[in-house]
Amino acid sequence: QVQLVESGGGLVQAGGSLRLSCAASGSIFRINVMGWYRQAPGKQRELVAVITSGGSTNYADSVKGRFTISRDNAKNTVYLQMNSLKPEDTAVYYCNLRMLASYDYWGQGTQVTVSS
């Protein structure tokens, strides 16, 4: 079994920063993709950023230049540094781990609230 434990959400003023962390444990393949998705009230879950075990990254256009995803493969941990936060970034942020085509795991979610 694989477990993902997120931390780092909270309340911040617009223009501020937060750093999210997600630690994965269990049977994890060396080659994988970890990432962050978010879901705002009344909206569908959307991709924020993903990073492969080789370090390749992909970002949603709405966060490019403001958010940075990184990972520590030795710790099976992925991070999301969020700068210049905007009220529209308010959402529940979910960590995701994907291995091969069939193994897809989600964290419990962490709330990020950005006040104007």
C-alpha positions as CSV (number, residue, x, y, z in Angstrom):
1,Q,0.0,0.0,0.0
2,V,1.1,3.6,-0.7
3,Q,0.3,6.5,1.6
4,L,0.7,10.2,0.9
5,V,0.8,12.7,3.7
6,E,0.6,16.4,2.9
7,S,1.5,19.4,5.0
8,G,2.0,23.1,4.7
9,G,-1.4,24.5,3.8
10,G,-3.0,27.5,5.6
11,L,-4.2,31.0,5.4
12,V,-2.1,33.7,3.8
13,Q,-2.6,37.2,2.4
14,A,-2.5,37.9,-1.3
15,G,1.1,38.3,-2.4
16,G,2.4,35.9,0.3
17,S,4.0,32.5,0.1
18,L,3.4,29.0,1.3
19,R,5.3,25.7,0.9
20,L,3.5,22.4,0.6
21,S,5.1,19.1,1.3
22,C,4.0,15.6,0.5
23,A,5.7,12.5,1.7
24,A,5.0,9.1,0.1
25,S,5.5,5.8,1.9
26,G,5.0,2.2,1.0
27,S,5.9,0.2,-2.2
28,I,7.1,3.0,-4.5
29,F,8.6,2.3,-7.9
30,R,11.8,4.2,-8.7
31,I,10.3,5.6,-11.8
32,N,7.2,7.7,-11.1
33,V,5.5,11.0,-11.4
34,M,4.5,13.1,-8.4
35,G,2.5,16.2,-8.5
36,W,-0.1,18.7,-7.1
37,Y,-3.6,19.2,-8.2
38,R,-6.2,21.6,-6.7
39,Q,-9.9,21.8,-6.4
40,A,-11.8,25.0,-5.7
41,P,-15.4,25.0,-4.5
42,G,-17.8,24.3,-7.4
43,K,-14.9,23.5,-9.8
44,Q,-13.3,20.4,-11.1
45,R,-9.9,19.3,-9.9
46,E,-7.1,20.7,-12.0
47,L,-3.4,20.1,-12.5
48,V,-1.1,22.6,-10.7
49,A,2.3,21.0,-11.4
50,V,3.9,17.6,-11.8
51,I,7.5,16.4,-11.7
52,T,9.0,13.1,-12.9
53,S,11.5,11.1,-11.0
54,G,14.0,12.3,-13.5
55,G,13.2,15.9,-12.7
56,S,11.1,17.0,-15.7
57,T,8.3,19.4,-14.8
58,N,5.1,20.7,-16.1
59,Y,3.0,23.6,-14.8
60,A,-0.5,25.0,-15.3
61,D,-0.3,28.3,-17.2
62,S,-2.0,30.0,-14.2
63,V,0.9,29.2,-11.9
64,K,3.9,29.5,-14.2
65,G,6.5,31.9,-12.8
66,R,4.9,31.9,-9.3
67,F,5.0,28.2,-8.2
68,T,7.9,25.8,-8.2
69,I,7.7,22.1,-7.8
70,S,10.6,20.0,-6.6
71,R,11.3,16.6,-5.1
72,D,13.7,14.6,-3.0
73,N,13.8,11.1,-4.4
74,A,15.7,9.7,-1.5
75,K,12.8,10.8,0.8
76,N,10.0,10.2,-1.7
77,T,8.8,13.7,-1.0
78,V,7.5,16.4,-3.3
79,Y,7.3,20.1,-2.6
80,L,5.4,23.0,-4.0
81,Q,6.7,26.5,-3.3
82,M,4.0,29.0,-3.9
83,N,4.9,32.6,-4.2
84,S,2.9,35.7,-5.2
85,L,-0.3,33.9,-4.1
86,K,-3.6,35.2,-5.4
87,P,-7.1,34.8,-4.0
88,E,-7.9,32.6,-7.1
89,D,-5.3,30.2,-5.8
90,T,-7.6,29.3,-2.9
91,A,-8.4,25.6,-3.1
92,V,-7.8,22.2,-1.6
93,Y,-4.5,21.0,-2.8
94,Y,-4.0,17.3,-3.4
95,C,-0.8,15.4,-3.8
96,N,-0.7,12.7,-6.4
97,L,1.7,9.8,-7.1
98,R,1.5,7.9,-10.4
99,M,3.4,4.8,-11.3
100,L,3.2,3.0,-14.6
101,A,-0.3,3.3,-16.1
102,S,-2.3,1.7,-13.4
103,Y,-1.2,2.9,-10.0
104,D,-2.6,6.3,-9.0
105,Y,-2.6,7.5,-5.4
106,W,-3.9,10.7,-3.8
107,G,-3.3,12.4,-0.5
108,Q,-6.1,13.6,1.8
109,G,-5.8,17.2,0.6
110,T,-4.6,20.4,2.4
111,Q,-6.5,23.7,2.4
112,V,-4.9,26.8,1.0
113,T,-6.8,30.0,1.5
114,V,-5.5,33.3,0.1
115,S,-7.2,36.5,1.4
116,S,-7.4,39.7,-0.6
